[in-house]
């Protein structure tokens, strides 16, 4: 029997859905006799937290909850983003795997998961934030390199003219938390979609599926991030490459 327990924020009562026997709704039991029995339970008042529990006998469970996977029989996981998501359950047995899924609705982005102010400064939350080259930064150089502790280009320096020569001066990057940690870069009229992961403890950011403008496909250290400015570096031994961006529309 498959059951779904969804606790909406502020609700006082437990709701029970999906009580139709699995074998009647999907397929007859397979030759190995696997009958799926599992539950997906959202925590009252904190529906980002979900308890996954497999009660199917004699199988190895596998869960895919969009933002991760687990093989645990019982696990408590976090769905950090607001939206509707499918939690997929698979039971591996002699005739398996046999699978089913449950749709869950998360009411808001997880305030605990996104407690670091870096998320808001980078993305403006679900609304998104657009970043462009800081071509008008004092000194005029927004890309280059320098000593290992430099906060702006010092050795090799590139400004608007160099960015134009490279064809990247009009690049725009968007970060948002609308259903996932999205990243998108528009270059020469073409937009490439990706995702980002943010290490708030070590203040590092990694782009997956794309890269920042004129980037080196590395994990970048964040040495400045406020409402209007973002400086990223590729840290080396006694040197660093430096990228200086600004919020679109901001003027120094």
BELZI-V591098 format. One record per residue. N is the residue number from 0. RES is the residue in three letters. OMEGA is omega as a letter, one per 20 degrees, with the letter a starting at -180 (none if undefined). NEAR is the number of other C-alpha atoms within 12 Angstrom. D_FIRST is the distance of its C-alpha to the first C-alpha in Angstrom with 1 decimal. Layout:
# BELZI-V591098
n=N res=RES omega=OMEGA near=NEAR d_first=D_FIRST
n=N res=RES omega=OMEGA near=NEAR d_first=D_FIRST
This chain:
# BELZI-V591098
n=0 res=UNK omega=r near=24 d_first=0.0
n=1 res=UNK omega=r near=32 d_first=3.8
n=2 res=UNK omega=a near=27 d_first=6.5
n=3 res=UNK omega=r near=31 d_first=10.2
n=4 res=UNK omega=a near=29 d_first=13.0
n=5 res=UNK omega=r near=35 d_first=16.4
n=6 res=UNK omega=r near=29 d_first=19.6
n=7 res=UNK omega=a near=26 d_first=22.6
n=8 res=UNK omega=r near=21 d_first=26.0
n=9 res=UNK omega=a near=14 d_first=27.8
n=10 res=UNK omega=a near=15 d_first=25.0
n=11 res=UNK omega=a near=12 d_first=24.8
n=12 res=UNK omega=r near=14 d_first=21.6
n=13 res=UNK omega=r near=18 d_first=17.9
n=14 res=UNK omega=a near=19 d_first=16.1
n=15 res=UNK omega=r near=18 d_first=12.5
n=16 res=UNK omega=r near=20 d_first=11.4
n=17 res=UNK omega=a near=23 d_first=9.0
n=18 res=UNK omega=r near=18 d_first=7.1
n=19 res=UNK omega=a near=16 d_first=7.6
n=20 res=UNK omega=a near=19 d_first=5.5
n=21 res=UNK omega=a near=26 d_first=6.0
n=22 res=UNK omega=r near=21 d_first=8.7
n=23 res=UNK omega=a near=15 d_first=10.4
n=24 res=UNK omega=a near=16 d_first=10.8
n=25 res=UNK omega=a near=18 d_first=12.0
n=26 res=UNK omega=r near=17 d_first=13.2
n=27 res=UNK omega=r near=16 d_first=13.1
n=28 res=UNK omega=a near=20 d_first=12.1
n=29 res=UNK omega=a near=21 d_first=15.1
n=30 res=UNK omega=r near=14 d_first=17.9
n=31 res=UNK omega=r near=19 d_first=16.7
n=32 res=UNK omega=a near=22 d_first=13.5
n=33 res=UNK omega=r near=30 d_first=11.2
n=34 res=UNK omega=a near=35 d_first=7.5
n=35 res=UNK omega=r near=41 d_first=6.2
n=36 res=UNK omega=a near=33 d_first=4.5
n=37 res=UNK omega=r near=38 d_first=7.0
n=38 res=UNK omega=r near=36 d_first=8.9
n=39 res=UNK omega=a near=42 d_first=12.2
n=40 res=UNK omega=r near=37 d_first=14.6
n=41 res=UNK omega=a near=36 d_first=18.2
n=42 res=UNK omega=r near=31 d_first=20.9
n=43 res=UNK omega=r near=23 d_first=22.7
n=44 res=UNK omega=a near=21 d_first=26.1
n=45 res=UNK omega=a near=30 d_first=25.5
n=46 res=UNK omega=r near=35 d_first=22.9
n=47 res=UNK omega=a near=37 d_first=24.2
n=48 res=UNK omega=a near=35 d_first=22.5
n=49 res=UNK omega=r near=35 d_first=18.8
n=50 res=UNK omega=r near=32 d_first=16.8
n=51 res=UNK omega=a near=40 d_first=14.4
n=52 res=UNK omega=r near=33 d_first=12.3
n=53 res=UNK omega=r near=35 d_first=10.6
n=54 res=UNK omega=r near=25 d_first=9.0
n=55 res=UNK omega=a near=28 d_first=8.8
n=56 res=UNK omega=r near=20 d_first=11.6
n=57 res=UNK omega=a near=20 d_first=14.9
n=58 res=UNK omega=r near=29 d_first=14.8
n=59 res=UNK omega=a near=27 d_first=16.8
n=60 res=UNK omega=r near=34 d_first=15.0
n=61 res=UNK omega=a near=32 d_first=17.0
n=62 res=UNK omega=r near=38 d_first=16.9
n=63 res=UNK omega=a near=27 d_first=19.3
n=64 res=UNK omega=r near=33 d_first=19.8
n=65 res=UNK omega=a near=25 d_first=22.9
n=66 res=UNK omega=r near=21 d_first=25.4
n=67 res=UNK omega=r near=17 d_first=24.4
n=68 res=UNK omega=r near=21 d_first=22.1
n=69 res=UNK omega=r near=25 d_first=20.9
n=70 res=UNK omega=a near=23 d_first=19.6
n=71 res=UNK omega=r near=22 d_first=18.8
n=72 res=UNK omega=r near=26 d_first=15.8
n=73 res=UNK omega=a near=23 d_first=16.3
n=74 res=UNK omega=r near=26 d_first=18.8
n=75 res=UNK omega=a near=25 d_first=20.4
n=76 res=UNK omega=r near=29 d_first=21.9
n=77 res=UNK omega=r near=30 d_first=24.2
n=78 res=UNK omega=a near=38 d_first=24.1
n=79 res=UNK omega=a near=33 d_first=27.9
n=80 res=UNK omega=r near=33 d_first=28.4
n=81 res=UNK omega=r near=27 d_first=27.9
n=82 res=UNK omega=r near=23 d_first=26.1
n=83 res=UNK omega=a near=23 d_first=22.8
n=84 res=UNK omega=r near=24 d_first=21.1
n=85 res=UNK omega=r near=21 d_first=18.1
n=86 res=UNK omega=a near=35 d_first=16.3
n=87 res=UNK omega=r near=30 d_first=15.3
n=88 res=UNK omega=r near=38 d_first=13.0
n=89 res=UNK omega=r near=35 d_first=14.0
n=90 res=UNK omega=a near=36 d_first=13.2
n=91 res=UNK omega=r near=26 d_first=16.6
n=92 res=UNK omega=a near=23 d_first=16.9
n=93 res=UNK omega=a near=16 d_first=19.3
n=94 res=UNK omega=a near=18 d_first=18.3
n=95 res=UNK omega=j near=22 d_first=17.0
n=96 res=UNK omega=r near=24 d_first=16.6
n=97 res=UNK omega=a near=33 d_first=13.5
n=98 res=UNK omega=r near=34 d_first=13.0
n=99 res=UNK omega=r near=33 d_first=11.5
n=100 res=UNK omega=a near=30 d_first=13.0
n=101 res=UNK omega=r near=32 d_first=13.0
n=102 res=UNK omega=r near=26 d_first=16.3
n=103 res=UNK omega=r near=34 d_first=17.9
n=104 res=UNK omega=r near=32 d_first=21.3
n=105 res=UNK omega=a near=31 d_first=23.8
n=106 res=UNK omega=a near=28 d_first=26.7
n=107 res=UNK omega=r near=27 d_first=29.5
n=108 res=UNK omega=a near=31 d_first=30.8
n=109 res=UNK omega=a near=29 d_first=30.3
n=110 res=UNK omega=r near=22 d_first=33.6
n=111 res=UNK omega=a near=17 d_first=33.1
n=112 res=UNK omega=a near=25 d_first=32.5
n=113 res=UNK omega=a near=30 d_first=35.5
n=114 res=UNK omega=r near=16 d_first=37.7
n=115 res=UNK omega=r near=20 d_first=40.5
n=116 res=UNK omega=r near=21 d_first=43.1
n=117 res=UNK omega=r near=29 d_first=43.4
n=118 res=UNK omega=a near=36 d_first=40.4
n=119 res=UNK omega=a near=28 d_first=42.0
n=120 res=UNK omega=a near=32 d_first=45.4
n=121 res=UNK omega=a near=44 d_first=44.2
n=122 res=UNK omega=a near=35 d_first=41.9
n=123 res=UNK omega=r near=26 d_first=42.6
n=124 res=UNK omega=a near=31 d_first=38.8
n=125 res=UNK omega=a near=27 d_first=36.9
n=126 res=UNK omega=r near=20 d_first=40.2
n=127 res=UNK omega=r near=26 d_first=41.5
n=128 res=UNK omega=a near=34 d_first=45.0
n=129 res=UNK omega=r near=32 d_first=47.4
n=130 res=UNK omega=r near=40 d_first=49.7
n=131 res=UNK omega=r near=38 d_first=52.9
n=132 res=UNK omega=r near=41 d_first=55.8
n=133 res=UNK omega=a near=37 d_first=58.0
n=134 res=UNK omega=a near=33 d_first=61.2
n=135 res=UNK omega=r near=25 d_first=63.1
n=136 res=UNK omega=r near=28 d_first=62.4
n=137 res=UNK omega=a near=14 d_first=65.6
n=138 res=UNK omega=r near=18 d_first=67.4
n=139 res=UNK omega=a near=23 d_first=65.9
n=140 res=UNK omega=a near=30 d_first=63.9
n=141 res=UNK omega=r near=39 d_first=60.1
n=142 res=UNK omega=r near=42 d_first=59.4
n=143 res=UNK omega=r near=31 d_first=61.0
n=144 res=UNK omega=a near=29 d_first=61.1
n=145 res=UNK omega=r near=27 d_first=63.0
n=146 res=UNK omega=a near=22 d_first=63.1
n=147 res=UNK omega=r near=22 d_first=60.0
n=148 res=UNK omega=a near=21 d_first=60.2
n=149 res=UNK omega=r near=26 d_first=61.2
n=150 res=UNK omega=r near=30 d_first=59.6
n=151 res=UNK omega=a near=36 d_first=61.2
n=152 res=UNK omega=a near=31 d_first=62.7
n=153 res=UNK omega=a near=23 d_first=65.9
n=154 res=UNK omega=r near=19 d_first=66.8
n=155 res=UNK omega=a near=19 d_first=65.6
n=156 res=UNK omega=a near=23 d_first=65.2
n=157 res=UNK omega=r near=33 d_first=63.8
n=158 res=UNK omega=a near=29 d_first=64.2
n=159 res=UNK omega=a near=25 d_first=63.8
n=160 res=UNK omega=r near=19 d_first=66.2
n=161 res=UNK omega=r near=21 d_first=64.3
n=162 res=UNK omega=r near=26 d_first=60.9
n=163 res=UNK omega=r near=17 d_first=62.4
n=164 res=UNK omega=r near=13 d_first=63.8
n=165 res=UNK omega=r near=18 d_first=60.4
n=166 res=UNK omega=a near=17 d_first=58.9
n=167 res=UNK omega=a near=28 d_first=56.4
n=168 res=UNK omega=a near=29 d_first=58.2
n=169 res=UNK omega=r near=27 d_first=56.0
n=170 res=UNK omega=r near=33 d_first=52.6
n=171 res=UNK omega=a near=32 d_first=50.0
n=172 res=UNK omega=r near=41 d_first=46.9
n=173 res=UNK omega=r near=40 d_first=44.0
n=174 res=UNK omega=r near=40 d_first=41.5
n=175 res=UNK omega=r near=31 d_first=38.6
n=176 res=UNK omega=a near=34 d_first=35.3
n=177 res=UNK omega=r near=25 d_first=33.8
n=178 res=UNK omega=r near=28 d_first=30.2
n=179 res=UNK omega=r near=30 d_first=31.4
n=180 res=UNK omega=a near=35 d_first=34.6
n=181 res=UNK omega=r near=36 d_first=36.5
n=182 res=UNK omega=r near=38 d_first=40.0
n=183 res=UNK omega=r near=32 d_first=42.2
n=184 res=UNK omega=r near=34 d_first=45.8
n=185 res=UNK omega=a near=28 d_first=48.1
n=186 res=UNK omega=a near=24 d_first=51.0
n=187 res=UNK omega=r near=16 d_first=53.6
n=188 res=UNK omega=r near=12 d_first=51.4
n=189 res=UNK omega=a near=13 d_first=48.3
n=190 res=UNK omega=r near=19 d_first=45.2
n=191 res=UNK omega=a near=24 d_first=43.1
n=192 res=UNK omega=r near=24 d_first=39.6
n=193 res=UNK omega=r near=24 d_first=38.3
n=194 res=UNK omega=r near=27 d_first=36.6
n=195 res=UNK omega=r near=33 d_first=38.1
n=196 res=UNK omega=a near=27 d_first=37.2
n=197 res=UNK omega=r near=32 d_first=39.2
n=198 res=UNK omega=a near=20 d_first=40.2
n=199 res=UNK omega=a near=23 d_first=41.4
n=200 res=UNK omega=a near=13 d_first=42.6
n=201 res=UNK omega=r near=15 d_first=45.0
n=202 res=UNK omega=r near=25 d_first=45.4
n=203 res=UNK omega=r near=27 d_first=44.6
n=204 res=UNK omega=r near=34 d_first=42.9
n=205 res=UNK omega=r near=31 d_first=41.6
n=206 res=UNK omega=r near=32 d_first=41.2
n=207 res=UNK omega=r near=22 d_first=38.7
n=208 res=UNK omega=r near=19 d_first=39.3
n=209 res=UNK omega=r near=26 d_first=42.6
n=210 res=UNK omega=r near=32 d_first=45.4
n=211 res=UNK omega=r near=43 d_first=47.8
n=212 res=UNK omega=a near=37 d_first=51.1
n=213 res=UNK omega=a near=35 d_first=53.4
n=214 res=UNK omega=a near=25 d_first=50.9
n=215 res=UNK omega=r near=19 d_first=50.7
n=216 res=UNK omega=r near=18 d_first=47.0
n=217 res=UNK omega=r near=23 d_first=46.8
n=218 res=UNK omega=a near=25 d_first=45.2
n=219 res=UNK omega=r near=32 d_first=47.6
n=220 res=UNK omega=r near=31 d_first=48.9
n=221 res=UNK omega=r near=33 d_first=49.1
n=222 res=UNK omega=r near=30 d_first=52.5
n=223 res=UNK omega=r near=26 d_first=52.7
n=224 res=UNK omega=r near=28 d_first=50.2
n=225 res=UNK omega=a near=23 d_first=51.0
n=226 res=UNK omega=a near=24 d_first=50.6
n=227 res=UNK omega=a near=28 d_first=53.1
n=228 res=UNK omega=r near=32 d_first=53.6
n=229 res=UNK omega=r near=39 d_first=51.6
n=230 res=UNK omega=r near=39 d_first=53.3
n=231 res=UNK omega=r near=40 d_first=51.5
n=232 res=UNK omega=r near=41 d_first=53.0
n=233 res=UNK omega=a near=35 d_first=52.5
n=234 res=UNK omega=r near=26 d_first=53.8
n=235 res=UNK omega=r near=19 d_first=56.1
n=236 res=UNK omega=a near=11 d_first=58.4
n=237 res=UNK omega=r near=13 d_first=61.2
n=238 res=UNK omega=r near=22 d_first=60.3
n=239 res=UNK omega=r near=30 d_first=57.7
n=240 res=UNK omega=a near=38 d_first=57.0
n=241 res=UNK omega=r near=43 d_first=56.7
n=242 res=UNK omega=a near=43 d_first=55.0
n=243 res=UNK omega=a near=43 d_first=55.8
n=244 res=UNK omega=r near=45 d_first=53.8
n=245 res=UNK omega=r near=34 d_first=54.0
n=246 res=UNK omega=r near=33 d_first=51.9
n=247 res=UNK omega=a near=25 d_first=52.8
n=248 res=UNK omega=r near=18 d_first=55.5
n=249 res=UNK omega=r near=21 d_first=56.7
n=250 res=UNK omega=r near=16 d_first=60.4
n=251 res=UNK omega=none near=16 d_first=62.1
